């Protein structure tokens, strides 16, 4: 008997095809192609203003493309709204943390689980057994993800987020994104504002978090040592155009990358 070749799972697979975005006379992305294979961590680097955040925004659905397409898990999602993309498994964090400072850590995290509830509006009003079961399931998931950060957040579940350190606020935001149970996580400079120790602690934890939840990631980051540690595949953007693509080792040696980052010709 001949064994069939294993099929390639599309879970978490992303393809950006010839994406162009213009703001008036400025071209933020120019016919840009990118691939994130399911289960992988792909990095994007580039100088300020190179188009990195625009890339994240077109994948999340915040910014429309003028031409080109975004394909997620084999389906063209170019015309889908942000909520619809979130509902099919695309989650993101922001360069500037967006949390509700007066709410507790656990309350902020559970906001990310809103789409996971199966209960009706009436059930939420009357607090039915079905709703209580939903609450229990989502709280268990929240505690599981929070535990991935050791004791950074678990002892602070009832603390208002506004009283936390910057690094812990970032951890809360990432936990909230995982509560959506995504298959693709978009991380827009997740280590921004962190000191080297905090950055490396998060870099050590992220691969396990992603692997345990069968989730791929697209990460935009300025810290090249973090990108080298996390990513198997790296794209380099400059003025909306790809100037290099490959493994981290190959990319850092590319003369075009040296010129863009260091001014070396």
N, C-alpha and C positions, 0 to 999 in steps of 0.2 A: 504494500500500500504506500502510495506517495503522499507525504504530508504537504498540506497546503502552506504556501508562504504566509507568514503572519501579516495581518493587515495593519496599516499605520493609523493610529488613533488621531482624530482631528481635535480632540479636546485641548483647548488652550492654544490652538494654532492660529496665527495671525499673519495676514499678508497685506501690506500697503503697496499699491500698484500705481506707479507714475503719478503720485499725488502732487498737485500744485495748489498752492494757496497764495493769493495776492491780497495785500492791503493797499488799495490805491495803486500807486506806482511802485510799491515795494513787494518783491516776491519773497515770501517767507519760506516756502518750500517749492522746489523746482523739479517736477517730474521725479519725485523721490520714491525709491523702492525699498521695502524692508520686509524681512521675514522673521517671525518668532515661531520656532517649532515647539509643539506641545511638550511640556515638561522641562523646557530650557529657560535659562535666564539670559536675555539679550540686553546689551548695553548700548547707550547712545551718548556720545560725548561731543563737545564742540565749544568754541568760544561763545561768550555772551552775544545774543542776537543771531545765533546761527540757525535757529528754527527748531530747537529741541522741544520747547514747551508747545509750540504749534503742532508738532508731531503728536505729542501726548493728547492734545485737545482734539485732533481730528479722529484719533482712535476712540476717544471717550464719547465723541459726538457733540462736543461743545462748539467746535469750529467746523463749518462746512468746507469741503474741498471745491475749488473752482473746476478742477478736472481730476481724473483718476478715480480710484476706488479703494475701499477698505473691506477686506474679506476676512470674516471670523468663523472659524470652524467650518469652512467650506461654503459659507453663505455670504452673499454680498450685503453688508450692513450699512453701506454708504448713506442711505437715506433715513436710517433709524435715529430716533431721538435718544437723548441721554438716558431717560428712564428705561426705554426699551432695551438699550444696550446693557444697562445694569441688570435687567431681568434675565438676560441670556448669558450672563457670566462675566461681564467686563467691569471690574472695580478699579478705583484709582485713589491715590493720595495726592495732596497738593504741595507745591513748593512752600507756600505760606499755610501753616496749619489752620484748619477750619474745624473748630470744636465749639461746644456750648460751655463756656467757662463756669457758669453758675450751676451746671448739672454735674452729678457725680461721675466718676470713672465708669461705673457699671451702666449708668443711664446713657452716657455717650456711646458706649460700645453697643448697647442693645438697639440703638437707633438703626444700626446697620443691618439688623435682623428683620426689619419691618416687612420686607418682601417674602420672608420665609413663613409667615403666619398663614395658616389655612382657615382660620376662623373668620366668620362674617362680622360685619359691623355690629349687628344685633348681639352677637356673642360677646363682643368687647364691652357693650353697654351693660349686659346682664351677668357678666363674668361667669360664663358657662364652664362646665368641666372641660370642654374642648379647648377653650381659651386657656384655662389653667394648665392644661397639658402642653399647649404650645409654649407658654411662658417657661415651663419647666425645661423643655427641650432646648430652647434658645439660651437660657441661663447656663445650662450645662455646657453648651457649645462655647459660650463666652468664657466660662471659667477654664475650659480646656485650652483655648487660645491664649488667654492671659497668663496661664501657667507656663507657656513657652518662653516667657520673658523672666523666668525665675521668680524672685521675690520683689521685682521692680514695681509691679502693679497690684498684685494680690492683697498686700496689706493696706492698700489705699483705695479699695473699691468704693467706699462711701465718701471719699474726699472730693470736693469740687475740683474740676479739672484745672481751673484757673490758679489753684495753689500748687500745682505740680511743677517740677523742673521742666525745662524745654525738652530734654530727651524723653522723659516719661510722657509728655504730651504727644510727642511723635509716636511713641509706642501705642498709645491709646488710639491714634488715628489709623495706624496700620491694623490694629486689632479690629476696629470698626469695619475696615475694608474687607477683612477676612470673614466677618460675620455674614456678608452677602453670599458666602460660599462660591467665590468666583473660580473660573478656570483660567482667567488671565488677569493679572494684577499690574496696573500701571503705576510706577513709583517715580514721582517727579522730585528729584533731588532729596531723597529721604534722609540723607546724612547732613543736609544743610543746617548750620547752626550748632552741630554737635562737635565736641572736642574729639581728638583722636581716639581716646579710650572708648568713648560712647559709640563712635562710628564703627570701630572694629567689633565691639560687642554685638551690635545690630547685624553687621556683616556676617558674623559667625552664626547668628540665629536664623537669618532669613532663608537660607537653603533648606533647612529642616522644616520650617513652617510651610514653605511652598511644596516640598516633597510630600509631607504628610497629608496635604490637602489636594494633591494632584493638580497643582496650579503652576502655570508658566508665568513669566514676568518680563516686562519691558521696563528697564530702569534708566533714567536720565540722571547723571551724576557728574560732578566736576572732579571728584577725588579719584584720580587714575589708579591708585593702588587698590581702592575698593572695587573698582570696575574689573581690574585684573584678577582679583580674588574671586569675585562672584560670577563673572560672565565667561561663557565659552565663545561668544560671538559678539563683536563690537562694530558699530557703525560710527563714523566720524562725519559730522555735518559742519559746513562752513558756508554762510550766506545762502542757506537753503539747499545746498548741493552736497551730495556724498563725495567726500574727497578720499575716503579710505574705508575698507571693510574687510574684516577677517578676525583672526584670533587676537587676543590682547597683546601677545608678544610681537606679532607681526605689525599690528597697527602702530604701536609706540615707536617702531623703527622706521615708519614710513616718512620719507622726506617732506611730503605734503602736510603731514600732521605736525612735524616739527616746525614747519614754517607758520602754520596757522596758530599754533599755541605759543611758540617761542620767538617767532620772527626770524628763524634761522633759514637761510636760503642755501 
